[in-house]
Amino acid sequence: MRRTAPGRPATPDDGSQDVPATTEGDPQGVPGAAAGHGGGPHGDAGRGDQGPGDPGRGDTVAAVVRQWQTVRPDLDTGPMEIIGRVNRCAALLQQAEDAPLRRAGLSRPEFDLLGALRRTGHELTPGDLARETFSSGAAVTKRLKQLTERGLVDRRVDTRDRRVAHLRLTERGRDLVDGILPEQLAYESTVLSALDDGSQGELADLLGELLSRLEGRSRALRV
């Protein structure tokens, strides 16, 4: 069964940029390059090479892994085969997914704020939105100002504490989210059609387990 996550939270950010990056590396190259995990996708070595974990694989990360195994055969490159591919897939998917947002004049983090207000179905404070989108308070404040000026978000001051604001989508904001989301989901469905329903379910379960563990570790570190 195909699984999607409309209005999913954005990549954690500090407000310094509007387009979230992958964990490592340039989206145009192989993720992990910044940490020495590989080079660009058009390098001579390994274009179409078989990955060490699966002889049938010919993706760019397999080429990077093969290069590392040549120069450092003593290292276990297994984690790189997973993390590198997750990052590379995320970068490639986001490039195409963001096209509808660019046409609407929105950044990915801005759309994530609108999506959070749409999917929760009720007013949220800036603090709520920061937690929902894994963004800093300063970043959320800046983006909300822009979205409010565009007439996409309404701001209401709390009657008991004027320091607290409550945000909700305007009718225009709701229509914008509802118009963009089907196009994104249709693209995702097309991409995932390369996997049968069973494989999609298995992949979703594995990624869900990994994400749950990573989020649990992140919460423990903040305590």
C-alpha atoms as one frame of an Amber mdcrd trajectory, in Angstrom:
protein
   0.000   0.000   0.000   1.432   3.388  -0.985   2.166   5.659   1.957   2.532
   9.426   1.847   2.873  12.168   4.404   1.120  15.360   3.278   2.439  18.491
   4.941   5.307  16.621   6.535   7.707  18.516   8.768  10.636  20.308   7.229
  14.240  19.404   7.700  15.573  20.953  10.941  16.980  24.395  10.292  18.286
  27.466  12.021  16.577  29.999   9.795  19.680  30.730   7.767  18.183  29.411
   4.535  14.780  28.745   3.073  15.573  25.614   1.085  16.461  22.761   3.438
  19.571  20.842   2.492  20.286  17.174   2.787  22.228  15.996   5.816  25.478
  16.095   3.901  26.706  17.092   0.470  25.438  19.023  -2.518  22.028  17.927
  -3.891  23.571  18.164  -7.359  26.327  15.737  -6.386  26.525  12.644  -4.269
  25.359  13.251  -0.694  28.165  12.918   1.762  30.765  14.681  -0.352  31.250
  17.332   2.298  32.294  14.650   4.738  34.436  12.773   2.272  31.749  10.291
   1.298  32.099  10.791  -2.414  32.230  13.019  -5.440  29.843  14.266  -8.083
  27.518  11.987 -10.011  29.422  12.341 -13.274  32.809  11.041 -12.182  34.615
   8.531 -14.374  34.910   5.855 -11.715  31.885   3.678 -11.261  29.218   5.277
 -13.431  26.970   2.248 -13.673  29.285   0.168 -11.477  27.831  -2.550  -9.329
  27.476  -1.792  -5.640  29.272  -4.083  -3.210  26.060  -4.857  -1.337  24.046
  -5.724  -4.439  25.736  -6.622  -7.746  22.698  -5.322  -9.659  22.939  -1.763
  -8.347  24.416   0.936 -10.559  23.631   4.145  -8.696  26.100   6.909  -7.919
  26.503   5.914  -4.277  27.642   2.456  -5.350  30.446   4.141  -7.297  31.456
   6.165  -4.239  31.479   3.069  -2.038  33.595   1.184  -4.546  36.132   4.013
  -4.595  36.371   4.025  -0.803  36.748   0.253  -0.713  39.656   0.582  -3.116
  41.576   3.187  -1.095  40.438   2.065   2.384  39.508  -1.633   2.221  39.831
  -1.800   6.015  36.694   0.316   6.541  33.107  -0.950   6.763  31.244   1.163
   4.192  27.864  -0.449   4.904  26.384   2.614   6.661  27.402   4.777   3.708
  25.326   2.603   1.382  22.200   3.419   3.395  22.769   7.014   4.536  24.196
   8.079   1.183  21.227   6.662  -0.711  18.669   8.162   1.676  20.287  11.591
   1.294  20.607  11.295  -2.472  16.987  10.188  -2.887  15.800  13.049  -0.658
  17.767  15.609  -2.654  16.528  14.374  -6.030  12.920  14.092  -4.881  12.914
  17.543  -3.359  14.288  19.209  -6.477  11.269  18.070  -8.488   8.787  18.372
  -5.620   9.654  22.019  -5.069   8.716  23.028  -8.622   5.037  23.685  -7.733
   6.184  25.721  -4.730   8.460  27.902  -6.844   5.607  28.589  -9.244   3.491
  29.695  -6.269   6.302  31.888  -4.948   6.810  29.758  -1.844   9.881  28.208
  -0.267   9.748  24.688   1.146   9.874  25.905   4.798   7.056  28.376   4.122
   4.902  25.637   2.632   5.656  23.429   5.635   4.222  26.137   7.899   1.091
  26.386   5.769   0.856  22.592   5.657   1.080  22.348   9.443  -1.796  24.791
   9.841  -3.839  22.903   7.244  -3.315  19.361   8.519  -3.830  20.183  12.215
  -7.043  22.025  11.419  -6.818  24.556  14.234  -4.930  27.637  15.360  -1.299
  27.238  16.340   1.130  29.502  18.140   4.557  30.302  16.665   6.017  27.908
  19.234   3.659  25.156  18.088   4.696  25.751  14.481   8.387  25.665  15.385
   7.902  22.229  16.944   5.728  20.977  14.083   8.258  22.009  11.424  11.496
  21.447  13.382  12.462  25.095  12.850  13.903  27.739  15.129  11.604  30.339
  16.646  13.382  33.133  14.794  12.961  31.360  11.451   9.253  30.777  12.062
   8.707  34.419  13.056  10.362  35.643   9.857   8.381  33.296   7.624   5.073
  34.031   9.350   5.607  37.733   8.758   6.012  37.109   5.032   3.038  34.754
   4.851   0.849  37.186   6.788   1.807  40.050   4.472   0.800  37.872   1.508
  -2.619  37.257   3.027  -2.078  33.534   3.505  -2.067  33.497   7.319  -4.161
  35.382   9.885  -2.676  36.409  13.221  -4.799  36.787  16.364  -3.457  38.146
  19.639  -4.363  36.149  22.754  -6.919  38.022  24.850  -5.279  36.937  28.120
  -1.642  37.361  27.125  -0.909  39.802  24.337   2.567  38.365  23.958   1.032
  35.179  22.541  -0.191  35.029  18.946  -2.508  32.457  17.397  -2.147  31.692
  13.681  -4.591  30.208  11.213  -4.852  29.894   7.461  -6.876  32.420   5.536
  -9.217  31.134   2.860  -6.585  32.100   0.313  -3.925  30.180   2.214  -6.084
  27.088   2.467  -6.882  27.188  -1.256  -3.178  27.495  -2.053  -2.233  24.452
   0.036  -5.105  22.404  -1.348  -4.106  23.339  -4.886  -0.413  22.461  -4.548
  -0.624  19.257  -2.524  -2.338  17.035  -5.155   0.365  17.884  -7.681   3.081
  16.910  -5.233   1.369  13.675  -4.248   0.832  12.750  -7.894   4.552  13.186
  -8.502   5.397  11.064  -5.461   3.023   8.330  -6.637   4.706   8.268 -10.035
   8.153   7.987  -8.469   7.110   5.224  -6.081   5.401   3.248  -8.827   8.835
   1.758  -9.525   8.233  -0.300  -6.365   5.302  -2.642  -5.903   2.907  -2.116
  -2.998   4.644  -4.686  -0.822   8.046  -3.075  -1.318   6.614   0.365  -0.596
   5.099  -0.869   2.645   8.318  -2.576   3.687  10.377   0.519   2.910   7.947
   2.751   4.810   8.152   0.468   7.853  11.953   0.372   7.820  12.256   4.149
   7.421   9.649   4.637  10.128  11.618   2.463  12.530  14.850   4.321  11.787
  13.184   7.726  12.109  11.544   6.771  15.394  14.892   5.746  16.842  16.634
   8.885  15.601  13.891  11.141  16.955  14.024   9.353  20.301  17.776   9.855
  20.492  17.364  13.533  19.549  14.790  14.098  22.309  17.035  12.379  24.862
  19.955  14.647  23.947  17.815  17.761  24.482  16.885  16.741  28.034
